Amino acid sequence: MADLFTPLKLRSVAFGNRIGVSPMCQYSSQDGFATDWHLVHLGSRAVGGAGLVMTEASAVSPDGRISPQDLGIWKDSHIDGLARCARFIHEHGAVAGIQLAHAGRKASTPPPWEKGQILSEKDGGWRPVWAPSEIAFSPESALPQALSVQQIRGVVSSFSQAAGRALAAGFRVVEIHAAHGYLLHEFLSPLSNQRDDAYGGSFENRTRMVREVVVSIRQTWPEDLPLFVRISATDWAVGGWDVDQSVDLARQLKPLGVDLVDCSSGALVPGVSIPVAPGYQVPFAERIRQEADIATAAVGLIREPLMAAEIIQRGQADLVLLARQMLRDPYWPQHAARQLGVPAPHPIQYGRAIE
């Protein structure tokens, strides 16, 4: 039986434990470039003992950013700064992963500490923002333009090109962001996708773009390196994307080369009721793991080491990804190991203080 500190191997990549740092936007880039902030933010979590450290959502095109301050991977000049982060993460025993993303209709917004749902062009925003259909996220949001089929193909290609840059930067995991109301999730959900062509309507059509992104990336991303997909397992809204469709999507993605489904939820439409509580999204990871026969990651208010350990021991997920708890405590894996009575992962420089 696996536990929280049992190594995990996916393809050729060995993770030292089952603890990962979830992608968290830092709003600390200019023109998409990684900065010292990213090095220290990501590097400290590797020093803290996580088995996997993932970057924030990294935009595959300039108009795919959530905000002007987002990390980017749409041009070759981004590679060096990202490589510096990946190299440091690997030097300290973790696996470096990168999340590739396009914000869709939720693009061109200010950082969360600034007010407003939309950033004007004079303040650094851009127009148009893109979506499957001309449906705004909220009344206060920008009205998007619908992507043409040719433009969809361009976005798919931009994901593949970004994966090539991720490889050049030394990352060993790529995660496709198809959750939280961003572009690929918008295609999945009938609440945001009302197209009547090959990319809308039926389940097969609404999932087409995600499948195409996976296939395109797999043509670039090496066979021996794992590929993840993050999904919102449910929209928490009547008539939206739900866990039954998530299971079916996972069954489609596995033979295309996806190794793990990262199971989050929500954020497609505002104002929905979500039963937020510690571990509230774990059942999604458990069901997809069991019914689609694919590895999963559990997320969502996982704070206590015992809860994380039980998720792995019960076979509910293969990885536990932490976000806000890792912001509060970059050394959470070390503290968890001591609480659970196992050797704590730590850098040799800290040995005298920890052992």
Number of C-alpha atoms within 10 A of each C-alpha: 7 16 17 27 23 14 14 17 12 15 12 11 14 14 21 20 24 25 28 29 26 23 21 17 17 16 18 17 18 13 13 26 21 25 17 13 12 22 20 13 16 25 24 18 26 31 25 24 28 32 29 28 27 26 28 23 26 28 26 28 19 21 20 26 27 27 27 26 21 24 32 28 30 22 16 14 12 19 21 16 17 26 21 18 25 27 17 19 27 20 14 20 20 27 24 27 27 26 24 27 29 28 31 27 31 29 30 30 25 21 19 11 6 8 10 12 19 17 21 14 10 7 10 13 20 18 15 15 23 27 29 28 22 19 20 19 23 14 9 10 18 24 20 21 18 20 18 13 13 8 12 17 14 13 20 20 17 24 26 24 21 27 30 18 24 26 20 14 20 19 24 22 23 24 26 27 28 24 27 23 27 25 27 26 33 28 28 33 26 18 18 25 22 18 18 11 11 14 21 23 18 15 16 16 18 25 24 18 23 23 19 18 20 25 18 18 24 19 13 16 24 14 12 11 17 22 25 24 24 21 24 27 28 25 25 21 17 10 10 17 25 19 20 14 17 22 23 16 22 24 17 16 23 18 9 13 16 23 20 25 31 30 29 23 25 22 18 26 18 12 10 13 9 12 9 10 10 14 16 17 22 22 17 27 29 21 18 28 23 15 13 19 14 20 23 30 30 29 26 21 18 23 17 13 18 13 15 24 20 15 25 23 15 13 17 23 31 28 27 28 27 23 19 15 17 20 14 9 14 23 20 22 28 21 17 23 18 15 14 15 9 12 13 20 25 20 15 10 9 10 11 7 6 13 8
